[in-house]
Amino acid sequence: METRAQRILTSNPGFLNSLVNLKSSIVRIYLPPDTNCLISTINHCLGSKNNVNLVISSKNDTNNWLSMEDAMEHCRAGVSIWRWAGNETNDGRDPDIVLVSSGNEVTTEIIAAAQILLKLFPSIILRVVNITDLMILEGDSEHPHGLSEELFNGLFPPNKPVIYNFHGYPSVVKQLIFSRKNAHNWKILGYQEEGTTTTPFNMQIVNETSRFHIAMLAIKKLSVDHKCVADEAAVKIANLKHDLRLIREYITETNTDPKELFDFRIAANKPIE
């Protein structure tokens, strides 16, 4: 399904930047991660009044990560931890790193990156968060949907690295989290004006939002405080670069993405086969 907003963003990703500068009381920006979330979001928008609703979707097939019931709950909150995509337990410990996404293709890459990291370094504690209502990033005093500092810090613990894979320009997110105390811990990946007519995965590669780029960046950040990661970082990153190079060669030769990149299902805490 290709929405009008998606067509605008294809030719002008800066449209998102323009909207976030409008009056906060009327602007709503949604990036549903799958079909069920898209249905829930559209249903909400059709019943809303006096708002400018932007819904960003895609014409490409994608995985359905949530059941309809879970999707409705996720969309009501606008953000939630996807524990099945990480490896957190209920022992009260903060995660070592948080991977975040907004948008369907970039969400696939975040989930795949999380599974790569858990396979390489099973001892790290990894949290995966999905944001479908972009305006939750602002403070509750700045936007009706904004999160309080307490709720924000609960999702994104201070002094822990956060990698955010975003559908548009990184500057949009930087603007929204500017007043957050731990904004300096965030690394925001997004559109870099790279790629034209190419495959979906190659678009992720050239804009450095692919699962490999995310995993390599996470390894570098984890190496600062985790010796078990630092000791193997150089070798693991070299292997990821090698895998990425082989995929790029395949795409160049065939003009298609390897099917195995997207043909996967995830059970709770089970790595991609």
QUIPEBEL-V234711 format. One record per helix or strand. SS is the DSSP state (A for helix, B for strand). FROM is the first residue (numbers start at 1). TO is the last residue. If there is no record, write none. Layout:
ss->SS from->FROM to->TO
ss->SS from->FROM to->TO
//
This chain:
ss->A from->4 to->11
ss->A from->15 to->20
ss->B from->27 to->30
ss->A from->35 to->46
ss->B from->52 to->55
ss->A from->68 to->77
ss->B from->79 to->81
ss->A from->83 to->85
ss->B from->97 to->102
ss->A from->104 to->120
ss->B from->126 to->131
ss->B from->133 to->133
ss->A from->134 to->137
ss->B from->139 to->139
ss->B from->147 to->147
ss->A from->149 to->155
ss->B from->161 to->166
ss->A from->170 to->176
ss->A from->183 to->185
ss->B from->186 to->189
ss->A from->200 to->206
ss->A from->211 to->223
ss->A from->227 to->230
ss->A from->233 to->254
ss->A from->259 to->261
//
